[in-house]
Amino acid sequence: MSEKTAVDVEAQATASSTTLPPPNNTHLETEKLETSSITSSVDSADYDHDEVEAMDAGRQADLAIDRVNSRGLIKTASEAGTLRRTETKSSRITRVLTRIATTKEKLEPSIIPEQNLDDGVVGWEGQDDPNMPLNFPDGKKFLLLFLISAITFISPLASSMFAPGVSFMNKEFHNTSTILSAFCVSVFVLGYAVGPLVLSPLSEIYGRRPVLACANVTFVLWQIGCALAPNLTSLIIFRFFAGVGGSACITIGGGVIADLFHAEQRGFASAIFSLGPLFGPVVGPITGGFIAQRAGWRWVFWVLLIASGVVSIGIECFNKETNHRVLMRRKTEALRISLSRPELRSCYDSAGPPLPPRTVLLNGFMRPLKMLTMTVITPLMSLYMAVVYGLLYLLFTTITSVFQQQYLWDPEITGLAYLGVGIGFFTGVAVVAKISDATVVRMTLANGGVREPEFRLPACVFFACFIPVSFFWYGWTAYKQVHWIVPIIGLVPFGFGMMGVFIPIQTYMIDAFPEYAASAVAALTASRSVFAAVLPLAAPSMYDKLGLGWGNSLLGFIALALIPVPALIFKYGKVIRVKYPVKL
């Protein structure tokens, strides 16, 4: 073939390139495309005259078409590179979180109730309705999760941040009662027991956003009262009301997770959300010790005021309503007016006239109590979590005095003794976030695609075994005044085990009662908060009579006796739920 013929073939291929379909390689990486196109050009240039003449016409035409397509790919790659450079850092973070949160194997999503105006039912505009919180973009989901997780960190931080400053408060108020000293710390958690019973039903009636905003304001303002408290009695009262306001984020958070995330992502979301309630009480004494000794115990509350105020403002600016029922109720009311059809009802409401708000509020208030008194599962899970959470706060209220008396530490560095629990928490949440959702997906597929809430619980027994270990280790090494690092390391298993119990149980309750997740979490929160407020009051007399060794051993035996609880619920939970259903 002559050189002229080859050129003609290439020209014909170039002329006909306008009819070629656009390359379907836009998903390729820019670097790979550019490298491929450049390599193709170089290889084409390397062909000498003899090799070209040896090729037939069909091969020459293919080469020409490849060169044309390469030019198109280079242009496409250039455009893709431009788009890639415009991606924000937040979008990359969102993709990373989404990959972590989503397991490789996915479950079939639950069916979203759709709208049918012919039957007078107002619902979502299809399964992919963008207004449905489950269909929010991942970036928006994680933003809302981080917002509520931020205040969920500040609130538990306030529960224990004051602990190292109690000795300074005792001097100012001339208090000599160890019970009142412990109660000043734990009374904040008593507010956690009262608040959810009211705030949880309110959030399911009026929405998550307004209730959380009002509660955050309450939490912030009572920090001022604590900072200016004239006596011990007023400080205890102010701390209680601050705890009531601070309980909203912990209670409503479970509902927000159920609103935003599908089942295969809830374990990871719960792990992020649970960082606050568990890490907050650990970080609190570390910072509180330095603030109390260097600036005074009242400055602990001024710092909390600043931190909670900033976070609350951020939440108010960016938070969105996520409650499915509330969003659909608003849509129904709007359509009744715009379409002049007062008979329309929400897809989440039963047929018939709507209940008055007073009745709805009363039902919502009674729902957590019904869960605690009329079911078998909720009291058992609540009892187990309450004992473990009470043990946590018993440690928080006594670690300071133990290290001051046994190791002669100054108040400002006693907070560092909480690092053992914190390391355990960090390790535990990493393991739970990795295995929780993946375990549920695997067990669901093995169960013929049928998902059960109990699939959250298998690992609980494994984690529960670590909790009693810490009390024997920590108690006897502190009693014998072994080097201070040994009892601190002894607290690591407790933090690890508690995280592996706390997150799965809370996620289990969300999965078991997805429509009333806030009330389910309220039942857990109220019960565990009562134990967290009361159990530390018994610590001084228990240690006086039994000592650190046998006193902590007693707590270890209690934790050991409760290990079978999650195993029993895992094995018989479904049978109990089916055999003894409760109308909420």
ROKOL-889248 format. One record per residue (C-alpha): residue in one letter; x, y, z. Coordinates in Angstrom, 3 decimals. Layout:
<recs>
{'A',{X,Y,Z}}
...
</recs>
This chain:
<recs>
{'M',{0.000,0.000,0.000}}
{'S',{1.326,3.437,-0.895}}
{'E',{1.842,6.216,1.597}}
{'K',{-0.854,8.282,-0.151}}
{'T',{-3.380,5.501,0.333}}
{'A',{-2.674,5.353,4.075}}
{'V',{-3.165,9.096,4.362}}
{'D',{-6.452,8.866,2.466}}
{'V',{-7.698,6.132,4.789}}
{'E',{-6.846,8.230,7.828}}
{'A',{-8.590,11.230,6.332}}
{'Q',{-11.712,9.172,5.664}}
{'A',{-11.666,7.860,9.234}}
{'T',{-11.260,11.420,10.528}}
{'A',{-14.158,12.639,8.421}}
{'S',{-16.384,9.835,9.623}}
{'S',{-15.455,10.334,13.269}}
{'T',{-18.390,12.670,13.729}}
{'T',{-20.678,9.654,13.414}}
{'L',{-18.790,7.599,15.965}}
{'P',{-20.435,7.271,19.393}}
{'P',{-18.737,9.250,22.139}}
{'P',{-16.226,7.256,24.118}}
{'N',{-17.743,5.560,27.137}}
{'N',{-14.625,5.902,29.286}}
{'T',{-15.350,9.089,31.215}}
{'H',{-15.184,7.177,34.470}}
{'L',{-11.476,6.451,33.996}}
{'E',{-8.920,8.262,36.073}}
{'T',{-7.451,11.361,34.365}}
{'E',{-3.936,10.198,34.831}}
{'K',{-4.646,6.807,33.279}}
{'L',{-6.372,8.378,30.279}}
{'E',{-3.597,10.849,29.614}}
{'T',{-0.964,8.165,30.011}}
{'S',{-2.876,5.827,27.685}}
{'S',{-3.350,8.479,25.014}}
{'I',{0.257,9.657,25.140}}
{'T',{1.523,6.099,24.999}}
{'S',{-0.707,5.439,22.003}}
{'S',{0.711,8.489,20.216}}
{'V',{4.295,7.531,20.960}}
{'D',{3.726,3.977,19.782}}
{'S',{2.201,5.297,16.563}}
{'A',{5.201,7.563,15.978}}
{'D',{7.609,4.674,16.440}}
{'Y',{6.303,2.763,13.494}}
{'D',{8.815,3.140,10.624}}
{'H',{7.956,3.233,6.925}}
{'D',{8.614,-0.487,6.313}}
{'E',{6.206,-1.557,9.111}}
{'V',{3.500,0.743,7.824}}
{'E',{3.733,-0.630,4.311}}
{'A',{3.518,-4.165,5.691}}
{'M',{0.113,-3.471,7.256}}
{'D',{-3.099,-4.055,5.357}}
{'A',{-5.769,-1.436,4.769}}
{'G',{-8.029,-2.664,7.569}}
{'R',{-5.281,-2.420,10.174}}
{'Q',{-4.338,1.044,8.954}}
{'A',{-7.957,2.183,9.251}}
{'D',{-8.183,0.824,12.792}}
{'L',{-5.091,2.765,13.793}}
{'A',{-6.550,5.933,12.345}}
{'I',{-9.811,5.480,14.238}}
{'D',{-7.859,4.818,17.448}}
{'R',{-5.993,8.098,16.997}}
{'V',{-9.269,9.959,16.562}}
{'N',{-10.758,8.343,19.658}}
{'S',{-7.586,9.121,21.605}}
{'R',{-8.015,12.810,20.846}}
{'G',{-11.574,12.601,22.156}}
{'L',{-10.375,10.785,25.253}}
{'I',{-7.737,13.422,25.920}}
{'K',{-10.374,16.123,25.721}}
{'T',{-12.702,14.112,27.966}}
{'A',{-9.881,13.452,30.412}}
{'S',{-9.056,17.145,30.503}}
{'E',{-12.657,17.993,31.317}}
{'A',{-12.764,15.239,33.953}}
{'G',{-9.595,16.601,35.483}}
{'T',{-11.155,20.028,35.721}}
{'L',{-14.195,18.573,37.461}}
{'R',{-11.979,16.550,39.768}}
{'R',{-10.070,19.648,40.831}}
{'T',{-13.336,21.355,41.751}}
{'E',{-14.294,18.638,44.225}}
{'T',{-14.246,19.894,47.793}}
{'K',{-12.500,18.325,50.700}}
{'S',{-15.844,17.687,52.407}}
{'S',{-17.061,15.610,49.455}}
{'R',{-14.006,13.364,49.718}}
{'I',{-14.611,12.931,53.443}}
{'T',{-18.232,12.054,52.726}}
{'R',{-17.188,9.360,50.234}}
{'V',{-14.791,7.856,52.762}}
{'L',{-17.466,7.775,55.475}}
{'T',{-19.983,6.280,53.072}}
{'R',{-17.579,3.508,52.066}}
{'I',{-16.887,2.732,55.718}}
{'A',{-20.548,2.869,56.719}}
{'T',{-21.814,0.719,53.858}}
{'T',{-21.017,-2.965,53.862}}
{'K',{-20.014,-4.761,50.650}}
{'E',{-23.169,-6.860,50.852}}
{'K',{-26.349,-4.808,50.925}}
{'L',{-29.845,-5.589,52.107}}
{'E',{-33.033,-4.744,50.270}}
{'P',{-34.185,-1.310,51.513}}
{'S',{-37.501,-1.140,53.315}}
{'I',{-40.448,0.043,51.255}}
{'I',{-41.300,3.726,51.654}}
{'P',{-45.064,4.437,51.795}}
{'E',{-46.015,6.274,48.616}}
{'Q',{-48.687,8.848,47.957}}
{'N',{-52.148,7.864,46.677}}
{'L',{-54.448,10.886,46.572}}
{'D',{-57.231,8.837,45.000}}
{'D',{-57.509,6.977,48.306}}
{'G',{-56.916,10.156,50.291}}
{'V',{-53.457,9.059,51.478}}
{'V',{-50.564,11.514,51.486}}
{'G',{-47.166,9.856,51.202}}
{'W',{-43.753,10.178,49.603}}
{'E',{-43.318,10.923,45.904}}
{'G',{-41.879,7.546,45.014}}
{'Q',{-39.137,5.401,46.522}}
{'D',{-36.456,7.957,45.611}}
{'D',{-38.247,11.064,46.921}}
{'P',{-35.408,13.501,47.789}}
{'N',{-37.462,14.948,50.657}}
{'M',{-37.435,11.603,52.432}}
{'P',{-34.611,11.693,55.040}}
{'L',{-33.548,8.157,54.114}}
{'N',{-32.855,9.501,50.605}}
{'F',{-30.847,12.530,51.711}}
{'P',{-27.387,12.806,50.123}}
{'D',{-24.702,11.137,52.189}}
{'G',{-23.011,14.478,52.842}}
{'K',{-26.203,15.878,54.342}}
{'K',{-26.766,12.752,56.424}}
{'F',{-23.332,12.822,57.986}}
{'L',{-23.523,16.578,58.563}}
{'L',{-26.718,16.126,60.583}}
{'L',{-25.158,13.183,62.408}}
{'F',{-22.031,15.165,63.293}}
{'L',{-24.102,18.129,64.496}}
{'I',{-26.072,16.096,66.987}}
{'S',{-22.967,14.072,67.915}}
{'A',{-21.164,17.316,68.760}}
{'I',{-23.694,18.412,71.378}}
{'T',{-23.906,14.782,72.519}}
{'F',{-20.222,15.088,73.348}}
{'I',{-20.578,18.407,75.208}}
{'S',{-23.493,17.268,77.372}}
{'P',{-21.831,14.162,78.892}}
{'L',{-18.642,16.209,79.133}}
{'A',{-20.527,18.452,81.569}}
{'S',{-21.542,15.444,83.640}}
{'S',{-18.003,14.618,84.767}}
{'M',{-15.932,17.714,84.026}}
{'F',{-16.759,19.047,87.477}}
{'A',{-15.530,15.913,89.293}}
{'P',{-11.887,17.029,89.884}}
{'G',{-13.127,20.400,91.165}}
{'V',{-15.337,18.948,93.902}}
{'S',{-12.610,19.302,96.536}}
{'F',{-12.271,23.014,95.790}}
{'M',{-16.061,23.410,95.929}}
{'N',{-16.149,21.619,99.298}}
{'K',{-13.688,24.114,100.736}}
{'E',{-15.681,27.101,99.530}}
{'F',{-19.050,25.756,100.738}}
{'H',{-17.586,24.049,103.866}}
{'N',{-18.985,20.657,102.862}}
{'T',{-17.717,17.524,104.612}}
{'S',{-20.250,14.972,103.321}}
{'T',{-18.790,12.529,100.805}}
{'I',{-22.317,11.576,99.708}}
{'L',{-23.185,15.189,98.833}}
{'S',{-19.854,15.547,97.054}}
{'A',{-20.640,12.538,94.869}}
{'F',{-24.230,13.695,94.359}}
{'C',{-23.034,17.055,93.018}}
{'V',{-21.484,15.131,90.149}}
{'S',{-24.109,12.429,89.599}}
{'V',{-27.204,14.659,89.952}}
{'F',{-26.545,15.888,86.421}}
{'V',{-27.177,12.344,85.170}}
{'L',{-30.398,12.229,87.206}}
{'G',{-31.643,14.927,84.847}}
{'Y',{-30.948,12.437,82.050}}
{'A',{-33.522,10.135,83.657}}
{'V',{-36.297,12.743,83.769}}
{'G',{-35.711,14.633,80.522}}
{'P',{-36.193,11.769,78.026}}
{'L',{-39.634,10.917,79.402}}
{'V',{-40.874,14.351,78.294}}
{'L',{-38.569,15.347,75.456}}
{'S',{-38.781,12.075,73.556}}
{'P',{-42.563,12.130,72.966}}
{'L',{-42.378,15.836,72.182}}
{'S',{-39.836,15.113,69.444}}
{'E',{-42.125,12.509,67.902}}
{'I',{-45.043,14.968,67.892}}
{'Y',{-43.463,18.321,67.068}}
{'G',{-40.235,17.142,65.445}}
{'R',{-36.609,16.603,66.400}}
{'R',{-35.375,20.068,65.459}}
{'P',{-37.523,22.384,67.645}}
{'V',{-37.295,20.129,70.700}}
{'L',{-33.519,19.823,70.400}}
{'A',{-33.157,23.592,69.956}}
{'C',{-35.228,24.403,73.070}}
{'A',{-33.443,21.775,75.153}}
{'N',{-30.025,23.049,74.064}}
{'V',{-30.958,26.572,75.149}}
{'T',{-32.000,25.183,78.536}}
{'F',{-28.728,23.294,78.864}}
{'V',{-26.661,26.371,77.972}}
{'L',{-28.462,28.794,80.281}}
{'W',{-28.243,26.595,83.368}}
{'Q',{-24.453,26.579,83.034}}
{'I',{-24.628,30.236,84.050}}
{'G',{-26.583,29.252,87.149}}
{'C',{-23.993,26.633,88.073}}
{'A',{-21.130,29.103,87.612}}
{'L',{-22.831,31.646,89.897}}
{'A',{-24.279,29.195,92.461}}
{'P',{-24.227,30.800,95.945}}
{'N',{-24.383,27.511,97.909}}
{'L',{-24.284,23.748,97.591}}
{'T',{-28.067,23.315,97.414}}
{'S',{-28.468,25.717,94.510}}
{'L',{-25.566,24.080,92.668}}
{'I',{-27.228,20.664,92.934}}
{'I',{-30.558,22.062,91.673}}
{'F',{-28.942,23.936,88.783}}
{'R',{-26.952,20.870,87.776}}
{'F',{-30.146,18.821,87.693}}
{'F',{-31.936,21.223,85.322}}
{'A',{-28.833,21.420,83.140}}
{'G',{-28.970,17.628,82.914}}
{'V',{-32.629,17.745,81.853}}
{'G',{-31.751,20.081,78.982}}
{'G',{-28.658,18.110,78.079}}
{'S',{-30.582,14.831,77.844}}
{'A',{-32.391,15.817,74.630}}
{'C',{-29.453,15.209,72.316}}
{'I',{-28.842,11.727,73.708}}
{'T',{-32.507,10.746,73.433}}
{'I',{-33.264,12.375,70.083}}
{'G',{-30.042,11.108,68.540}}
{'G',{-31.375,7.563,68.332}}
{'G',{-34.424,8.833,66.461}}
{'V',{-32.274,10.830,64.051}}
{'I',{-30.217,7.722,63.218}}
{'A',{-33.393,5.755,62.498}}
{'D',{-34.670,8.644,60.360}}
{'L',{-31.543,8.979,58.215}}
{'F',{-29.855,5.602,57.849}}
{'H',{-30.859,2.223,56.472}}
{'A',{-30.295,-0.891,58.553}}
{'E',{-26.901,-1.740,57.037}}
{'Q',{-25.531,1.701,58.018}}
{'R',{-27.052,2.160,61.464}}
{'G',{-24.298,0.319,63.298}}
{'F',{-21.624,2.678,61.988}}
{'A',{-23.849,5.715,62.602}}
{'S',{-24.552,4.559,66.158}}
{'A',{-20.816,4.077,66.714}}
{'I',{-20.155,7.713,65.739}}
{'F',{-23.069,8.940,67.825}}
{'S',{-22.001,6.898,70.869}}
{'L',{-18.569,8.512,70.947}}
{'G',{-20.060,11.515,72.737}}
{'P',{-21.825,9.807,75.650}}
{'L',{-18.779,7.628,76.286}}
{'F',{-15.807,9.857,75.476}}
{'G',{-17.345,13.002,76.962}}
{'P',{-17.197,11.723,80.553}}
{'V',{-13.593,10.635,79.956}}
{'V',{-12.348,13.910,78.480}}
{'G',{-14.275,15.928,81.094}}
{'P',{-12.144,15.107,84.158}}
{'I',{-8.906,15.485,82.184}}
{'T',{-9.682,19.084,81.247}}
{'G',{-11.699,19.832,84.378}}
{'G',{-8.792,19.047,86.684}}
{'F',{-6.505,21.640,85.104}}
{'I',{-9.256,24.271,84.890}}
{'A',{-10.402,23.781,88.487}}
{'Q',{-6.918,24.029,89.969}}
{'R',{-5.579,26.798,87.729}}
{'A',{-8.652,29.025,87.272}}
{'G',{-11.123,27.852,89.937}}
{'W',{-13.988,25.363,89.938}}
{'R',{-16.523,27.947,88.722}}
{'W',{-14.578,28.351,85.480}}
{'V',{-15.448,24.755,84.624}}
{'F',{-19.008,25.937,84.012}}
{'W',{-17.949,29.074,82.129}}
{'V',{-15.963,26.888,79.739}}
{'L',{-18.978,24.613,79.333}}
{'L',{-21.141,27.668,78.635}}
{'I',{-18.839,28.813,75.832}}
{'A',{-18.486,25.365,74.270}}
{'S',{-22.174,24.460,74.437}}
{'G',{-23.220,27.901,73.211}}
{'V',{-21.042,27.702,70.105}}
{'V',{-22.180,24.166,69.253}}
{'S',{-25.851,25.031,69.841}}
{'I',{-25.634,28.001,67.479}}
{'G',{-24.092,25.781,64.814}}
{'I',{-26.863,23.221,65.233}}
{'E',{-29.547,25.885,64.947}}
{'C',{-28.000,27.183,61.723}}
{'F',{-27.580,23.863,59.904}}
{'N',{-29.971,21.370,61.479}}
{'K',{-32.927,19.977,59.509}}
{'E',{-36.073,18.149,60.523}}
{'T',{-35.806,14.375,59.995}}
{'N',{-38.854,12.868,61.702}}
{'H',{-40.790,11.047,58.961}}
{'R',{-44.147,11.391,60.661}}
{'V',{-43.746,15.080,61.356}}
{'L',{-42.613,15.840,57.794}}
{'M',{-45.547,13.902,56.370}}
{'R',{-47.964,15.587,58.768}}
{'R',{-46.788,18.990,57.565}}
{'K',{-47.173,17.914,53.953}}
{'T',{-50.668,16.598,54.659}}
{'E',{-51.753,19.849,56.273}}
{'A',{-50.403,21.827,53.323}}
{'L',{-52.230,19.637,50.786}}
{'R',{-55.485,19.833,52.728}}
{'I',{-55.396,23.598,52.325}}
{'S',{-54.081,23.800,48.757}}
{'L',{-56.392,21.066,47.384}}
{'S',{-59.359,21.884,49.651}}
{'R',{-59.502,18.261,50.732}}
{'P',{-59.809,18.069,54.520}}
{'E',{-60.232,14.284,54.371}}
{'L',{-56.583,13.706,53.416}}
{'R',{-54.530,11.787,55.942}}
{'S',{-50.874,10.933,56.385}}
{'C',{-49.637,7.529,55.300}}
{'Y',{-48.328,7.060,58.856}}
{'D',{-51.734,7.687,60.473}}
{'S',{-54.496,5.145,60.769}}
{'A',{-57.846,5.737,59.074}}
{'G',{-60.306,7.888,60.972}}
{'P',{-60.192,11.313,62.609}}
{'P',{-56.775,12.399,63.917}}
{'L',{-56.129,12.228,67.630}}
{'P',{-56.000,15.520,69.553}}
{'P',{-52.493,16.721,70.474}}
{'R',{-53.134,16.169,74.162}}
{'T',{-53.874,12.479,73.593}}
{'V',{-50.890,12.102,71.286}}
{'L',{-48.609,13.722,73.894}}
{'L',{-49.934,11.480,76.654}}
{'N',{-49.436,8.385,74.511}}
{'G',{-45.907,9.520,73.698}}
{'F',{-45.159,10.121,77.373}}
{'M',{-46.433,6.674,78.322}}
{'R',{-44.629,4.866,75.528}}
{'P',{-41.183,4.657,77.228}}
{'L',{-42.873,3.545,80.450}}
{'K',{-44.817,0.875,78.559}}
{'M',{-41.590,-0.376,77.069}}
{'L',{-40.095,-0.689,80.528}}
{'T',{-43.117,-2.308,82.206}}
{'M',{-45.094,-4.212,79.560}}
{'T',{-42.327,-5.991,77.671}}
{'V',{-39.714,-8.548,78.622}}
{'I',{-36.895,-7.451,76.345}}
{'T',{-36.721,-3.747,77.200}}
{'P',{-36.442,-4.166,80.999}}
{'L',{-33.708,-6.790,80.640}}
{'M',{-31.660,-4.758,78.172}}
{'S',{-32.251,-1.581,80.172}}
{'L',{-31.195,-3.286,83.400}}
{'Y',{-27.987,-4.596,81.896}}
{'M',{-27.073,-1.282,80.312}}
{'A',{-28.081,0.570,83.489}}
{'V',{-25.767,-1.515,85.676}}
{'V',{-22.837,-1.100,83.290}}
{'Y',{-23.472,2.647,82.932}}
{'G',{-23.827,2.981,86.704}}
{'L',{-20.474,1.257,87.155}}
{'L',{-18.970,3.750,84.713}}
{'Y',{-20.131,6.718,86.762}}
{'L',{-19.105,5.025,89.971}}
{'L',{-15.602,4.955,88.550}}
{'F',{-15.872,8.571,87.415}}
{'T',{-16.829,9.781,90.887}}
{'T',{-14.171,7.742,92.731}}
{'I',{-11.088,7.641,90.477}}
{'T',{-10.141,11.170,91.535}}
{'S',{-10.158,10.363,95.258}}
{'V',{-8.494,6.964,94.755}}
{'F',{-5.469,8.420,92.967}}
{'Q',{-5.250,11.365,95.345}}
{'Q',{-5.230,9.092,98.407}}
{'Q',{-3.342,6.066,97.083}}
{'Y',{-0.815,7.839,94.850}}
{'L',{-0.890,11.395,96.270}}
{'W',{-1.708,12.973,92.907}}
{'D',{-2.677,16.634,92.585}}
{'P',{-6.249,17.354,91.409}}
{'E',{-5.074,18.754,88.081}}
{'I',{-3.417,15.501,87.017}}
{'T',{-5.957,13.044,88.470}}
{'G',{-7.967,13.488,85.290}}
{'L',{-5.185,11.681,83.425}}
{'A',{-6.187,8.500,85.260}}
{'Y',{-9.290,8.388,83.051}}
{'L',{-7.140,7.770,79.981}}
{'G',{-7.336,4.014,80.521}}
{'V',{-11.105,4.071,80.072}}
{'G',{-10.723,6.396,77.096}}
{'I',{-8.264,4.103,75.321}}
{'G',{-10.646,1.212,75.865}}
{'F',{-13.512,3.240,74.415}}
{'F',{-11.486,4.176,71.351}}
{'T',{-10.447,0.596,70.694}}
{'G',{-13.949,-0.716,71.292}}
{'V',{-15.680,1.720,68.948}}
{'A',{-13.217,0.874,66.175}}
{'V',{-13.992,-2.830,66.486}}
{'V',{-17.763,-2.338,66.783}}
{'A',{-17.903,0.012,63.789}}
{'K',{-16.050,-2.603,61.759}}
{'I',{-18.091,-5.689,62.626}}
{'S',{-21.590,-4.491,63.602}}
{'D',{-23.235,-3.814,60.232}}
{'A',{-21.236,-6.510,58.442}}
{'T',{-22.451,-9.096,60.955}}
{'V',{-26.066,-8.067,60.461}}
{'V',{-25.792,-8.314,56.680}}
{'R',{-24.128,-11.740,56.751}}
{'M',{-26.651,-13.166,59.221}}
{'T',{-29.545,-11.681,57.227}}
{'L',{-28.353,-13.294,53.999}}
{'A',{-27.873,-16.577,55.833}}
{'N',{-31.426,-16.207,57.165}}
{'G',{-32.909,-16.105,53.680}}
{'G',{-32.834,-12.319,53.429}}
{'V',{-34.960,-11.810,56.546}}
{'R',{-33.384,-9.335,58.946}}
{'E',{-34.012,-9.601,62.673}}
{'P',{-33.085,-6.942,65.283}}
{'E',{-31.414,-9.665,67.375}}
{'F',{-28.644,-9.919,64.787}}
{'R',{-27.033,-6.935,66.546}}
{'L',{-26.350,-8.898,69.720}}
{'P',{-23.990,-11.850,69.055}}
{'A',{-20.816,-9.874,69.779}}
{'C',{-22.240,-8.485,73.042}}
{'V',{-21.351,-11.625,74.976}}
{'F',{-17.749,-11.411,73.811}}
{'F',{-17.436,-7.744,74.823}}
{'A',{-19.286,-8.271,78.110}}
{'C',{-16.577,-10.642,79.317}}
{'F',{-14.060,-7.786,79.411}}
{'I',{-16.075,-5.643,81.855}}
{'P',{-15.586,-7.659,85.077}}
{'V',{-11.881,-8.117,84.320}}
{'S',{-11.223,-4.431,84.917}}
{'F',{-12.729,-4.346,88.409}}
{'F',{-10.581,-7.187,89.696}}
{'W',{-7.482,-5.769,88.001}}
{'Y',{-8.038,-2.104,88.907}}
{'G',{-9.327,-2.741,92.428}}
{'W',{-6.558,-4.964,93.731}}
{'T',{-3.651,-3.143,92.059}}
{'A',{-4.871,0.203,93.430}}
{'Y',{-5.383,-1.355,96.858}}
{'K',{-1.840,-2.755,96.880}}
{'Q',{-0.513,0.577,95.518}}
{'V',{1.152,-1.081,92.567}}
{'H',{2.738,1.396,90.159}}
{'W',{0.060,3.877,89.005}}
{'I',{0.227,2.789,85.366}}
{'V',{-1.022,-0.715,86.252}}
{'P',{-4.501,0.267,87.554}}
{'I',{-4.865,2.735,84.666}}
{'I',{-4.145,-0.079,82.189}}
{'G',{-6.595,-2.191,84.165}}
{'L',{-9.402,0.208,83.176}}
{'V',{-8.838,-0.411,79.445}}
{'P',{-10.848,-3.688,79.306}}
{'F',{-13.825,-1.939,80.933}}
{'G',{-13.888,0.775,78.269}}
{'F',{-13.442,-1.781,75.491}}
{'G',{-16.196,-4.036,76.804}}
{'M',{-18.628,-1.248,77.577}}
{'M',{-18.412,0.140,74.048}}
{'G',{-19.124,-3.324,72.660}}
{'V',{-22.215,-3.561,74.859}}
{'F',{-23.478,0.015,74.694}}
{'I',{-23.568,0.460,70.904}}
{'P',{-25.151,-2.886,69.893}}
{'I',{-27.861,-2.663,72.552}}
{'Q',{-28.799,0.872,71.562}}
{'T',{-28.793,-0.061,67.867}}
{'Y',{-30.856,-3.149,68.688}}
{'M',{-33.538,-1.000,70.296}}
{'I',{-33.552,1.318,67.271}}
{'D',{-33.952,-1.651,64.924}}
{'A',{-36.636,-3.257,67.068}}
{'F',{-38.708,-0.059,67.319}}
{'P',{-37.755,2.058,64.275}}
{'E',{-40.951,4.133,64.289}}
{'Y',{-40.547,4.958,67.975}}
{'A',{-36.765,4.933,68.162}}
{'A',{-36.642,8.068,70.310}}
{'S',{-38.954,6.491,72.893}}
{'A',{-36.958,3.250,72.842}}
{'V',{-33.734,5.137,73.482}}
{'A',{-35.562,7.194,76.124}}
{'A',{-36.395,4.002,78.015}}
{'L',{-32.723,3.008,77.953}}
{'T',{-31.521,6.486,78.862}}
{'A',{-33.936,6.956,81.759}}
{'S',{-33.145,3.623,83.376}}
{'R',{-29.373,3.832,83.004}}
{'S',{-29.330,7.440,84.197}}
{'V',{-31.081,6.504,87.443}}
{'F',{-28.376,3.933,88.136}}
{'A',{-25.648,6.379,87.116}}
{'A',{-27.020,8.947,89.575}}
{'V',{-27.644,6.611,92.522}}
{'L',{-24.968,3.910,92.318}}
{'P',{-22.013,6.305,92.904}}
{'L',{-23.605,7.368,96.195}}
{'A',{-22.948,3.897,97.574}}
{'A',{-19.266,3.943,96.624}}
{'P',{-17.816,5.789,99.664}}
{'S',{-19.417,3.519,102.267}}
{'M',{-18.716,0.394,100.182}}
{'Y',{-15.020,1.211,99.893}}
{'D',{-14.848,2.117,103.595}}
{'K',{-16.219,-1.281,104.606}}
{'L',{-14.760,-3.562,101.942}}
{'G',{-11.731,-1.629,100.757}}
{'L',{-10.690,-1.047,97.170}}
{'G',{-9.875,-4.705,96.568}}
{'W',{-13.034,-6.477,97.699}}
{'G',{-15.227,-3.470,96.915}}
{'N',{-14.286,-3.555,93.251}}
{'S',{-14.384,-7.357,93.281}}
{'L',{-18.037,-7.155,94.337}}
{'L',{-18.726,-4.944,91.314}}
{'G',{-16.834,-7.416,89.131}}
{'F',{-18.998,-10.311,90.317}}
{'I',{-22.156,-8.316,89.530}}
{'A',{-20.905,-7.602,86.011}}
{'L',{-19.974,-11.262,85.633}}
{'A',{-23.469,-12.415,86.615}}
{'L',{-25.105,-10.216,83.948}}
{'I',{-23.083,-11.536,80.993}}
{'P',{-25.787,-14.067,79.938}}
{'V',{-28.432,-11.323,79.459}}
{'P',{-27.545,-10.360,75.855}}
{'A',{-27.081,-14.043,74.986}}
{'L',{-30.592,-14.853,76.208}}
{'I',{-32.121,-11.960,74.252}}
{'F',{-30.239,-13.008,71.118}}
{'K',{-31.568,-16.559,71.385}}
{'Y',{-35.135,-15.898,72.546}}
{'G',{-35.716,-12.264,71.575}}
{'K',{-37.674,-12.976,68.411}}
{'V',{-39.854,-15.553,70.148}}
{'I',{-40.659,-13.079,72.913}}
{'R',{-41.434,-10.252,70.500}}
{'V',{-43.777,-12.424,68.439}}
{'K',{-45.463,-14.138,71.370}}
{'Y',{-45.897,-11.040,73.528}}
{'P',{-46.412,-8.075,71.200}}
{'V',{-47.071,-4.711,72.821}}
{'K',{-49.224,-2.071,71.204}}
{'L',{-47.414,1.208,71.654}}
</recs>
